[in-house]
Amino acid sequence: MNVEIDPLVRDTAAQLGAGVPYALKAVARLLADDPDIGRPSGLPGILTVTVDGDTFDNCPALAFGYIHEPDRIEIRYLRPLPSPEPAAPAQDEEQGAERARPADPDADAVVVREVADAWHRITRWLRRNAPDSHAALRPGAGLAALAALEGDLGMPIPTELRTLWLLTEGDNGVDQAGCMPGNQALMTLDAVAALYRLRMDLQAREDTLDAQRGEDAQRGESERITVWEPSWIPVVAYGTADSTSGLYLDAATGYLGRWSRYGDGAGDELDTLVTYLEEVADMLEAPGLACRDRPGLIGGELVWGSRLDPSQDGFWRPLTG
């Protein structure tokens, strides 16, 4: 039986660890011998087979989704399986039970594929049209680095954000400008951890000040000054060396929000990370239809028009099409 592997799956495997491409080949051989080893998933026509992380060196536990047709098999996606979470403390059984509920693996598989597809569209465009910006992207983060960040945050990283960081661990930028709209930059894991600690410390200070002011019973929770919530994970910053504002992912809702050091323009973006990345890819591939920002080039660098420096105006070439 012929086994085809989606090119996106090969690209994703190369980002997940040295043992993952070998595991992919091994699964392809197993499916060629026995196409029915997988179990039905919640996705139409998709079967799933899993691989234990101890089976191959430098390889996390993985789930592979594939289709089985009469004359062929195609592996459509792969995703790392989450590590088991520690048991919740006995005194917090209700919250612990909530945390212990497993995520829907089939829904996660869809999110993994959507994020990976959108990101590969962006990076393909950058590689062909803005090589300087493409070269500034960092390689994917390792699983150990993501586990360490989860320890800093005190919560699991959502599937969509974990997928993005496995593909790229941020943007070094060109002249301190990133490749996201507004010339904003994807944050590195170190920057994420540092900003999260800073903003949580600021929130703790505000909460202390509230207590010292002696709030009376009439003052409602709505009047609490919110600098940061524990579920907010920073993702995009104003620049590679400027975190005065940016975007966070709310792990509780799945939506992006905007933060600002000065409190202006903050609030929900009503975008998920998937829709945000898909729109970036759409604006690059069809700039004539772009509505949020205008992409353009200065040499080999992607520069968005909303933050074009006047000194760059004569060199900037807006994209059309």
Secondary structure, DSSP 8 states (H G I E B T S, - for coil): --EEE-HHHHHHHHHS-TTHHHHHHHHHHHHHH-TT-SEE-SSTTEEEEEE-TTSSTT---EEEEEEEETTEEEEEEEEE---------GGGHHHHHHHHS---HHHHHHHHHHHHHHHHHHHHHHHHH-HHHHHTB-----HHHHHHHHHHHTS---HHHHHHHHH---B--BTTB-SBGGGBEE--HHHHHHHHHHHHHHHHHHHHHHHHTT--TT--GGGS--S--TTEEEEEEEETTEEEEEEEEETTTS-EEEEETTSTT-EE----HHHHHHHHHHHHH-GGG--S--EEEETTEEEEGGG--GGGTTT-EE---
